[in-house]
Amino acid sequence: ANKSADILRKAFEKCGIEMAEESTTNQLFPIFENSLMDELSKSFKFQLHRKIDDNHTAVRFVTSWATPFEECESFAARLESLV
């Protein structure tokens, strides 16, 4: 679970995406511009965590032992293409 989360964490860092909550576990809380969140939600599942302001929302990602690395890498590639 943590290795999958690390793939996502590195993608957020690479794209300059801030975190609402710092975490070293399998739960991540990136802050997305709402337009980015809307686009990513078309292909990937995550939960709304809290509204930051009118244009930004913190979301929650949770990985598990069953989260395929390929899915995390696919998300990372899609995120990088949008930022």
N, C-alpha and C positions, 0 to 999 in steps of 0.2 A: 504494500500500500504506500509506504513512504517513498519507495523508488519511483513509482508512478507519479506521486505528488512532486517529486524533485524535477521530473521532466517538465511539468507544468510551471513550477516555480522558476526554473531557469528561463522558460519562454517569457514569463511575465517580466522578469528582470531584463532580459534582452530587449524587450519592447518598451521598457521604461514605464511599466504599469505599477503604480503604487498599491500597497496593500492596506486594507482597513484595519486588519489585525495581523500581528506577526505570529507565525506558526512554524514549528519545526516538525509538525505531524502531517497526517494525510488530509487535513482540512486546510483549504486556502481561501483567502478572502480578498481577491483583487477588486480594485475600483475601476469600473469601465465607464467610458462615455456611453450615454444611453443608446446612441446610434450603433456603437460597436456591440453593445450587449444585445440589441435587437437582431443584428446580423448574425452573431454567433449562436443565438438561441434557435435559429433556423436549422442548425445541424448538430448542436450539442446541448446536453442537458446540464443545468446547474440551477441553484436556488437563489432567489433574491434574498440578500442578507439585510441591507438597510439602504435607504435613500441618503445620499451624501448632500446633494443639492439638486437644483432643477435639471442639471445636465449630466449628473454622475450618480451611479448606483454601485454599492458594494454587493458582490455576489459571493456565493459559497460553492466551492468545489470540494467533493469528498471522493477520494480514491479508496479502493479496497484491494485485497489480495487478488481479486478476480478482474481488476481493471487491466486490460491489455496495454502493454507499452505502445503498441502500434496506434491505439486510439489516442493516447496522450501525444504521440508524435504527430498524428494527423491534426489534432487540435492546435498544437504549437505551430505547425506550418500554416494553417488557416489564419491564426492570429497574426503571425508575421506578415502575411499577405495583405492584411487589412489595416495594419498600423503604419 
